[in-house]
Amino acid sequence: MAVTIIIVSYRSSADVGRCLAALEASTWTDFDVVICENGGPEAFKQLEALPSALKGGQAVRKVLAPGNLGFAGGINFGLHAAPGADAYWILNPDTLPEPTTLEAMVRRLRQGDCAAVGHDLVNADGRLASVGGQWKPWSARGVSIDRGKQRSKQDRLSVEARMNYIIGASMLVSRQFLDQIGEMREDYFLYCEEVEWCLRAARAGLKLGYAEDALVLHVQGTSTGGGGSLKTQSKIAVYFCERNRILLTRDLYPSRLPATLLLSLTHLLVRYGKARAWRQLGFAISGWLAGLRDERGVPAWFGKA
């Protein structure tokens, strides 16, 4: 199975370099890499300084996006640059995969009963960031399953029964998935794209798989400012998270929108208010209002935040 790894960079060549170094140790060697740079020509120059091939001979292609396409747009741009793969590993630049991760995901995909595969993500402290995602449609909230717990051997069937989306930091999607479901929605720009993608796939009858032996270290939010405490989160991270939760509800659960709007507003008021993260509360309310107005794509303030 030939796999193309797609990495979307936004002025994150240092992260990409570390990720490529980790990929050189991969026990599954039938892959190549496409890196889409969203950060403009100067950032692309830094990216071009990275190797054009890994030590195992795998090609590393760098492509410059015609502007900041966001996460979904960058992924789609990468897909167009490498149309012939059997499967695609969507991988954040701020990740360090274990050597056996791709092999474990391919093995799960080859079982033939699923069209996309996720796995354990861990934080720098070794605790789980997620084993998969569970979307709560009424409140428009995603739950990272087992977040904060110590990693332990998981029952594959139990995880697959609980999750309804795969965390976009690392997910392997098959050719069948792309042919049947299509590309990511670019009008979300950042956040919730992978959730909508997976929920759309589930509606089409496709199953999501979990590779219990695969592991990736994820250093979250290095490009968007989404990591850290509530008080340190960026406008970009907070605004798009809140806006796109409402947009996803509009797109997939329109009959629930009135209730979801109320529940989502209550949640963000409690969450940010309890933490006294007043600036972030303002960002969250502006995102919520944008979702209410069905505003999509890139807002006028983006690039100035």
N, C-alpha and C positions, 0 to 999 in steps of 0.2 A: 504494500500500500504506500503510494507516494503521497507525502504530506507537504503542504506549503505552510510555513509558519508566517503569520501576518502580525507585524508589530506596528502600532501607530505611535509616532513620536511627536512631541511638541517641545522642541528645544531641550531634548532629554538624551543627548548623545552619550553622556556618561552612564546613565542607566542602561541604555541600549548596549553599550560595550560590555557591561557586567553581565547582562542577560545572554549575550552571544557567547561569552566565555563559559557560562554554565551550560549552554546548549552543546558546546564542543565535547562535553563528557557524555552525551546522550547514547544510550545503548541501542536506540532505534536510529539508524543512520540514513534511511531513505527519506530525506527531507531537504528542502531548500528554504530560504528565508527571504521575505519581502518586507522592507521597512518603508512605511509611508511617513514622510516628514511634513507635518502640518504647520511648522513654525517659520516658513519663509526661506529665502535663498541663503542668508547667513547661517541659519541653523543647519541647512542642508550641506553647506561646506564642512561643518564640523562632523556631520554624519558620514560624509564621503571619506573622511580620514580613517574610518573603521575598515577592517579587512573586507575584501570582496569575496572571500571564501573562508570557511572554517578549516581547522586542521584536518578534518575528515574529508575535505573536498567539497562540502556542501556549499552551493552558491549563495551569496548574500547580495541581493539587489536592493538598491535604494532608489526610491521614486519621490519626486517633489510634488506635493499636492498644489493645485492652482489656488492657494489661499488656505485658510484654516477651515477644513471641512468638518471638524468635530470628530468624535470617536466613530460614529456610524459611517460618516462619509469617508473617513480614512480607511476603515475596514473595506468598504465597498470599492474604493479606489485600488486597494491592494488585491482584492479579488479579481478585478478587471486586468490587473497586471500579470496575473498567474492563473489563467483560466483552466489549465489542464490537470490540476491535482485531483487525487482520489478523495482527499479530505483536507480540511484547513484547521490549523491550530491558531486560534486567536489568542494572543498573548500580550499582556501589558509589558511595557519596557521596564517597569519597576518590579520585576519578578525574577526569582532565581529557581528554576526547575531542578529537581533532583534528577540524576542521570537516568533512572528507569521510568520517569513519568510518562514520556511520550510512548514508550513501549507498552506500558500498562493501559494507557488510553486506547491505543490501536487494538490491543488484545480485546478490550471490552467492546469496541465498535465492531470488530470482526465477528462477534457472536451473532450479529445479524438481527437482533431484536430491538435495537435502538438506533437513532439517527444522529445523536449528539451525546457527548460525554463530558462530565465534570469530575471533580475530585476534591481532595482536601487542600485547603489553603491555610497556611499558618502565618502568624505575625512574627516579628523579630524576636519576641519573647518565647516563641515556641508553642504558644497557645493557638487554638484554632481560630481562624478568621471566619471559616465557613466550611461545611462539607457539601453545601448546596443551598439553593434559595427557595423560600416559600412565600409566594405573593398572597397578601390578604386583600381581596378585591374591595370589600366594604370600606376599609380604612385607607386603602391605597398605600399600603406599607409593605416593604419587603423585609423578610426575616432571614438573617444569615443563620442557618441551622447549626446549632452547637457552638456558636460563637463564644469565645472566652474559655472554653473547656480545654482540658488537657487532651491531646490527641490519643486515641486508642483505636483498636481494631473495630471497624464498623461492619455491620451486617448490610451487605449491598442492597438486598431487597427492601430492607427497612428504610434506608436512605432514599431509594428511588420512589418508594411509596409516599414519602413526606415532601419531596422537592417537586416544584413545578417550574423552576427555571434554574439555569446554570450561571454562576457568577462570571461576568464578562472578562474578568482579569485573566482567565485561562479556561478556554472551552474548545473542544475538538468537534467540528461539525462535518458531516459527511456530504458527499456529492448529492445524495438523495435529499438531504435536508435543504440544500440550496436550490436544487431543481424544483422541489415541491413548494417551498415556502418563499423563496426569493431572498432579496437582500434585506439588510437592516433599514429601518426608517431613519432617514437623514433629517427629517423635520424636528426630531427630538434634540439633535446636535450633541448633547452630552447627558448621560445618565438615563437609565431605564430602557435603553435600546435593546439590551440583551434580554430583559424581562419580557418586553413586548414580543420579541422574536420567538422566544421559547413558548410563551403562551399561545401565540399564533400557530406554532408547530403542533402543540398539544391539541388544539382545536381541529387540526387537520389529521389527527390520529397518529402522529409520530411520538415515539417514546424517548425520554431522556434517560441516559445511562449514567452510572457512577462507577468510577474505577477506584476501588478501595486501596489499591497499592500505590497510587500516584500521589505525589506531593509537590507543592510549589510554595516557596516563601514569597510573600507579597508585602512590599513596603508601600502602604497605601497613600494615594493622594499627592504624589510628588509633582505632578504636572498641574493639577487642578486646585490644590490646596484643600482637598477633602479629608486629609488625615488629621490627627491630633484631637484636642478637646473641642467642644462646641464653641467655645469662645474664640478659638483660633481659626475656625473654618472660614474659607474665602466666600465672597459673594457669588463667585462662579459656581462653587459646589452647592451652596445652600439654595440659591435661586433655581438652578436647573433641576435639582432633586425635587423641590416642591412643585415646580411648574409641570414637570413631565409626569409626575404621579397623577396629576389631574388629566393631562392629555391622554395618558394610557387608559384611564377610566373612560374618557370620552370615546376612545377608539374601540375598546373591547367590551366595556360594561356600561353603555350609555344609560340604561334604565336605572342604574344605581348612582348616577352622578349627583343628584340632589343630596342624598344621604352621605355620600362620600365627601362632598364638599364640606359639609358640616363636621363630620368626624375628623377629616384631615386638618381643618382649621383648629379645632379643639386640641388635637394632638400637638400641633406645632406651637400653639400658645403655651401649653403645659410644658412641653419639652424645653423650649428655649427660655421661657420665663423661669422655670425651676432652676435652670443653670445660670440665670441672670446674664444670659448672652443676648443683650439688647440689640446690638448691631446685627447679629445673625437673625434675631427675630424679625427685624425690618427686612432683611434679605428674603427670609422665608415668606413673609406676607406678600412681598412684591412678586415672588414666584407663584404663590397661590392665586393672586389676582390675575397674573398672566395666563395661568391655566383656565381660570374662570372665563376670561375673554377669548380663549382658544388662540392665543398667540404662539406661534411656532418659529422654528429657525433661530437666527441669531438676533438678540435684542440690540437696540441702538447703543446701549451703554457698553456692550462687550468690547473688550480691548482697552477700555479706560479704567476698568476695575483693578 
